[in-house]
Amino acid sequence: MRIFSYKRLFKKLIDLDMTNNELMEKAKVSKSTFYKMKNGQNVTTDVLLRICNAWIVILRKSWSV
């Protein structure tokens, strides 16, 4: 079984001075799901899609500054 790592995601949060709560709010991800990600557990593709869509918005705002 392959173990997924979200370390790059959490490093990017730090680089953008963004908190976990901000990402959870923007991506509409629950605390329990975020906890799963922090611990390398599986999450649904729907969650990953919401996070990707939130990142698109976040990165567009950071590029326009």
N, C-alpha and C positions, 0 to 999 in steps of 0.2 A: 504494500500500500504506500502511496506517495503522500508525503506530508507537505502541506502548503505553508508558505511563510508569507506573512504580510509585513515583514520588517521594512521593506522599501516604502510601503504606504505610511507607516508610522514615522519613518525618518523624514519623509516629505512633509508630513504634518509639522514636524519640528522646524524644518527649513522655512516653512511658510508662516511660522509663529501662530499656528492654529491648534486649538485644543481638540481633544477627542470628542468632547461634547458638541463642539461646533460642527464637526463632520457628521456626528450622529444626527444632529438636527437637520442639517442640509440634505443628507441622504435618506432621512427618515428611517434610521436603523435603530432598533431597540438596544438597550444596555446589555441584555443577555446575548444578543447576536454579536455585539461588539466584543464582549467578553470571550466568545468563542473564537473570534478572529485573533484576539490578543494571545490566546492559548493555542493557536494553530489548528483549531478544529474546523470541520467542514461547515460551510454556510451555503445557502441556496444561490443559484445563478441569478435569481431576482434581486437578491441583496447586492451581489457584485455589480449588476447592471445599474442599480440605484447609486452605488458609490461611484462608478465610472461617470455617470451623468452629472453627479454633483462635482466631480473633479473637473469636468469640462467647464462648468460654470466658474469654478474657483480659479482655474488657470487662466481663463479668458480675462477675468477681472485683474489678476496679477500681471498679465502681459500688458494690459491697457494703462497701467499706472506709470 
